Amino acid sequence: MALNGQHIIVIGGGIGGLAAALAFRQRGASVTVLEQAEAVTEVGAGLQISPNGFAVIRALELDAALAQNSVRARAVVLRDYRKPGEVLRLDLARFAADQHFRFVHRADLITILANAARDAGVQIRLLQKVASVEAGPEPVVRLCSGADKRADLVIGADGLHSKAREALNEPDSPVFTGQVAWRAIVPNDPGLPAEAQVFMGPGRHMVCYPLRGGSVVNIVAAQERAEWATESWSHRDDPKNLRRAFSEFDGTARALLERVEDVALWGLFRHPVAETWHKGRVAILGDAAHPTLPFLAQGANMALEDAWVLADCLDGAETTGAGLSAYQARRRDRVVRAIKAANGNAWKYHLSIPPVRGAAHLALKLGGRLAPKRMLGQFDWLYRHDVTRG
Ligand SMILES: Cc1cc2nc3c(=O)[nH]c(=O)nc-3n(C[C@H](O)[C@H](O)[C@H](O)COP(=O)(O)OP(=O)(O)OC[C@H]3O[C@@H](n4cnc5c(N)ncnc54)[C@H](O)[C@@H]3O)c2cc1C
């Protein structure tokens, strides 16, 4: 089934939806994106695009635009929350020089994707909140305004609280992980270089990296706690709560926290990966199919990979059904593995018992000195995988 001439509705103008819209359009489909927001604005904060996500950006011919609007990461540095010096330095510039790890503001990546999609002829319709989706051979998208929209194919890229996922699956039952995360952007007063800094404390950690030419720093601060917080990208919190939670952090971490004026808080939930990714002529991708915890920074990268693979599978398939089945088969195991790895990462940073912390940090330090390449190589399955090469 060539995509040429097909009319496709994509629900959600986030990273995955816009990437899919562009990939479909580049293969000749006529594409409409329905986005609930009133504008593509400055929502969100920093994202990390790893080499596997960058491969998709390159295949979409947006690598130059992304390079211009992002910071290339030169290292990942792990630090103890109180002691000066480094626990571990993973030198990306030296040991992964051929790979692109990039820090980008979510709004900048959205703008790059949206501009490219519009230039290619994708219709992006704002203020189009979808109420429900009817899956089947002739899918219907029902808007909150009451209007119905029809297309040859409907793609749900509508994120965490996806209406399209509901049409294909039993209701999801997310489980609170006992962790929350704050995110904020502050001026880069300490002059942080192009590195991801991870400050590790008992039961909490902070990841900081520069954005926008190094002028600002993105902070994600995660804490284990019993008190539940809502699962939303737009829930604001008082910066004092963040500073209180990280009051024992010293040095650069403390200096950055002092500058926080505006902060969002989100509760971290585990969602099962959707059983069914497609039915009739409806499919889901990105967070709609498999929300992930932020500890491996793969949410946006997995959505980009999904978008590319979906377009690729549909374009080469005999029927829509065969294309959608091939898509789920190509994606599911990889996504499950990435989510499992993200779930496993938090506790490594959060070790609470001092001797255990000390021993773990020493092991990391030695590993980093003796076998830096091997430490980076353990993630080759993730970062060196290029979905655009088949
Ligand atoms: C406002 C916002 C801010 C974010 N900020 C960050 C961040 O700072 N750091 C980070 O790592 N990740 C952030 N994320 C999440 C990150 O972008 C995703 O995890 C990842 O990019 C996967 O992308 P996605 O396309 O599957 O989903 P998303 O990027 O979440 O996109 C989903 C899109 O669908 C739209 N949508 C949802 N429901 C409907 C509906 N019923 N009708 C029409 N449209 C709908 C949403 O408005 C959104 O544009 C943010 C997401 C959002 C929505």
The ligand as an SDF file (V2000), in Angstrom:
LIG
                    3D

 53 58  0  0  0  0  0  0  0  0999 V2000
    3.2610   20.3290   27.0980 C   0  0  0  0  0  0  0  0  0  0  0  0
    4.3030   19.2450   27.1590 C   0  0  0  0  0  0  0  0  0  0  0  0
    5.5490   19.5360   27.7320 C   0  0  0  0  0  0  0  0  0  0  0  0
    6.5330   18.5280   27.8140 C   0  0  0  0  0  0  0  0  0  0  0  0
    7.7410   18.8330   28.3710 N   0  0  0  0  0  0  0  0  0  0  0  0
    8.7100   17.9060   28.4190 C   0  0  0  0  0  0  0  0  0  0  0  0
    9.9980   18.2120   28.9590 C   0  0  0  0  0  0  0  0  0  0  0  0
   10.2560   19.3260   29.3730 O   0  0  0  0  0  0  0  0  0  0  0  0
   10.9450   17.2330   28.9860 N   0  0  0  0  0  0  0  0  0  0  0  0
   10.6730   15.9680   28.5350 C   0  0  0  0  0  0  0  0  0  0  0  0
   11.5620   15.1010   28.5760 O   0  0  0  0  0  0  0  0  0  0  0  0
    9.4760   15.6530   28.0030 N   0  0  0  0  0  0  0  0  0  0  0  0
    8.4950   16.5820   27.9350 C   0  0  0  0  0  0  0  0  0  0  0  0
    7.2590   16.2740   27.4030 N   0  0  0  0  0  0  0  0  0  0  0  0
    7.0200   14.9020   26.9370 C   0  0  0  0  0  0  0  0  0  0  0  0
    7.7400   14.5440   25.7170 C   0  0  0  0  0  0  0  0  0  0  0  0
    7.5870   15.5360   24.7360 O   0  0  0  0  0  0  0  0  0  0  0  0
    7.1720   13.2050   25.2760 C   0  0  0  0  0  0  0  0  0  0  0  0
    7.3910   12.2540   26.3090 O   0  0  0  0  0  0  0  0  0  0  0  0
    7.8760   12.6530   24.0800 C   0  0  0  0  0  0  0  0  0  0  0  0
    8.3030   13.6560   23.2230 O   0  0  0  0  0  0  0  0  0  0  0  0
    6.9470   11.7010   23.3240 C   0  0  0  0  0  0  0  0  0  0  0  0
    6.2310   12.4610   22.3890 O   0  0  0  0  0  0  0  0  0  0  0  0
    4.7520   12.2110   21.9250 P   0  0  0  0  0  0  0  0  0  0  0  0
    4.6450   12.8740   20.6120 O   0  0  0  0  0  0  0  0  0  0  0  0
    4.3910   10.7770   22.0390 O   0  0  0  0  0  0  0  0  0  0  0  0
    3.8440   12.9560   22.9950 O   0  0  0  0  0  0  0  0  0  0  0  0
    3.7910   14.4930   23.3690 P   0  0  0  0  0  0  0  0  0  0  0  0
    5.0450   15.1930   23.0180 O   0  0  0  0  0  0  0  0  0  0  0  0
    3.3040   14.5210   24.7740 O   0  0  0  0  0  0  0  0  0  0  0  0
    2.6570   15.1010   22.4010 O   0  0  0  0  0  0  0  0  0  0  0  0
    1.2900   14.8070   22.4960 C   0  0  0  0  0  0  0  0  0  0  0  0
    0.5330   15.9090   21.7980 C   0  0  0  0  0  0  0  0  0  0  0  0
   -0.8280   15.5420   21.6850 O   0  0  0  0  0  0  0  0  0  0  0  0
   -1.6500   16.6230   22.0560 C   0  0  0  0  0  0  0  0  0  0  0  0
   -2.9040   16.0670   22.5500 N   0  0  0  0  0  0  0  0  0  0  0  0
   -3.0940   15.3350   23.6710 C   0  0  0  0  0  0  0  0  0  0  0  0
   -4.3780   14.9750   23.8010 N   0  0  0  0  0  0  0  0  0  0  0  0
   -5.0210   15.4950   22.7350 C   0  0  0  0  0  0  0  0  0  0  0  0
   -6.3800   15.4720   22.3130 C   0  0  0  0  0  0  0  0  0  0  0  0
   -7.3300   14.8330   23.0090 N   0  0  0  0  0  0  0  0  0  0  0  0
   -6.7170   16.1100   21.1580 N   0  0  0  0  0  0  0  0  0  0  0  0
   -5.7710   16.7540   20.4150 C   0  0  0  0  0  0  0  0  0  0  0  0
   -4.4600   16.8140   20.7820 N   0  0  0  0  0  0  0  0  0  0  0  0
   -4.0980   16.1860   21.9230 C   0  0  0  0  0  0  0  0  0  0  0  0
   -0.8290   17.3380   23.1220 C   0  0  0  0  0  0  0  0  0  0  0  0
   -1.2370   18.6910   23.2850 O   0  0  0  0  0  0  0  0  0  0  0  0
    0.5700   17.2260   22.5460 C   0  0  0  0  0  0  0  0  0  0  0  0
    0.8800   18.2670   21.6640 O   0  0  0  0  0  0  0  0  0  0  0  0
    6.2560   17.2290   27.3190 C   0  0  0  0  0  0  0  0  0  0  0  0
    5.0060   16.9500   26.7510 C   0  0  0  0  0  0  0  0  0  0  0  0
    4.0310   17.9430   26.6500 C   0  0  0  0  0  0  0  0  0  0  0  0
    2.6920   17.6230   26.0130 C   0  0  0  0  0  0  0  0  0  0  0  0
  1  2  1  0
  2  3  1  0
  2 52  2  0
  3  4  2  0
  4  5  1  0
  4 50  1  0
  5  6  2  0
  6  7  1  0
  6 13  1  0
  7  8  2  0
  7  9  1  0
  9 10  1  0
 10 11  2  0
 10 12  1  0
 12 13  2  0
 13 14  1  0
 14 15  1  0
 14 50  1  0
 15 16  1  0
 16 17  1  0
 16 18  1  0
 18 19  1  0
 18 20  1  0
 20 21  1  0
 20 22  1  0
 22 23  1  0
 23 24  1  0
 24 25  2  0
 24 26  1  0
 24 27  1  0
 27 28  1  0
 28 29  2  0
 28 30  1  0
 28 31  1  0
 31 32  1  0
 32 33  1  0
 33 34  1  0
 33 48  1  0
 34 35  1  0
 35 36  1  0
 35 46  1  0
 36 37  1  0
 36 45  1  0
 37 38  2  0
 38 39  1  0
 39 40  1  0
 39 45  2  0
 40 41  1  0
 40 42  2  0
 42 43  1  0
 43 44  2  0
 44 45  1  0
 46 47  1  0
 46 48  1  0
 48 49  1  0
 50 51  2  0
 51 52  1  0
 52 53  1  0
M  END
$$$$
